[in-house]
């Protein structure tokens, strides 16, 4: 007996089908539950969890084995007659923990899981994330690797390499300022509205921080965090802003349609959103300096 649930993230519908008795349903409640819906409409993708996934041949197109960060999944991607095929392996695992096959149009996916429960959960969560990324790339949507807060009616995202202080800076905003809400702490989604306005959305993917809010706000600013012995905000020129944001957005750029979709959305965001570098200490004064700079732009309009 199988069960199918429908979810809506950044106004995109998708479905997940698996055995009704699967332990994953219980684990999904906290993160995916806020996004569950009964809405009818076109689904960007449908993911089915199966016992096995088979392909008739595979040609490698990407691997992160040579530069995978500590604690991250090992990802091997192949092109097959049936579509894109992903092998996902947890750090330290002696076996491939997930085999994901995505159709050429990115609308249908099959996933087989292996390993203990936590290994399966981690791979399952990543596989849904990948399916969302692939299926929405052509629809003005970006998954950002960032921490996001809402303040004074707008969303602000903080970018940076792992360990540079994205989450810390969000926490400083929460401590130093009133009425700040943490929207997501790892993978918030930016989607261009019908008129080209960038809107930031919460998502079921929030890294180590359990923040799964089904909320949205116009994107007020993009801030790259840079450690420094002082607190100073510096606004970026459009070309600098594009480069800063591009490096913190997920994308599988070996496929032209995916790369083109990412490029169009990046250009749309940079066109309408002020971008900054925040040279800062990990303190509350940094939050005050940053917030004053990024909100002043909107007060001047």
DAFEN-V771429 format. One line per field, one symbol per residue. ss: DSSP state (h for helix, s for strand, l for the rest). phi: phi as a letter, one per 30 degrees, with the letter a starting at -180 (. if undefined). burial: + if it has 16 or more other ideal C-beta (glycine too) atoms within 10 Angstrom, else -. A space follows every 10 residues. Layout:
BEGIN
ss=???
phi=???
burial=???
END
This chain:
BEGIN
ss=lssssssssl lssssssssl lllhhhhhhh hhhhhsslll llssssssss llllllllss ssslllllll lllsssssss llsssssssl lllllllsss sslllllsss ssslllhhhh hhhhhhhhhh hhhhhhllll ssssllssss sllssssssl lllllhhhhh hhhhhhllll ssssllllss sslllllsss slllllllll lllllsssss ssssssslll lssssllhhh hhhhhhllsl lllllhhhhh hhhhhhhhhh hhllssssss lllhhhhhhh hhhhhhhhhl l
phi=.cbbccbbbh iccabbbaee cdddeddded dcedcdacdd ldcdabccdb dbbcbclbcd babcddbdde icddbbcbcb dckdbcccbd eidcbdcabc ccdecicbbb bccbjddddd dddedddded ddeddcedbh bbcccacbbc ahibcbcccl dejdjdddde dddddcbcic bdcababdcc bddeciddcc bdbdcbiddd bbcdbbaedc acbcdbdadb cacbdcdedd dedddedccd acddcedddd dddddedddd dcbdbbccda cdbddddddd ddddddeddd d
burial=----++++++ ++++-+-+-- -+-+--++-- ++-+++---- --+++++++- --+----+-- ---------- --++++++++ -+++++++++ --+--+++++ +++--+++++ +++++---++ ++++++++++ ++++++++-+ ++++++++++ ++-+++++++ ---+++++++ ++++-++--+ ++++++++++ ++-----+++ ++++++---- ++++-+++++ ++++++---- +-+--+---- ++-++--+++ ++--+--+-- ++--++-+++ --++++++++ +--+-++-++ +-+++----- -
END
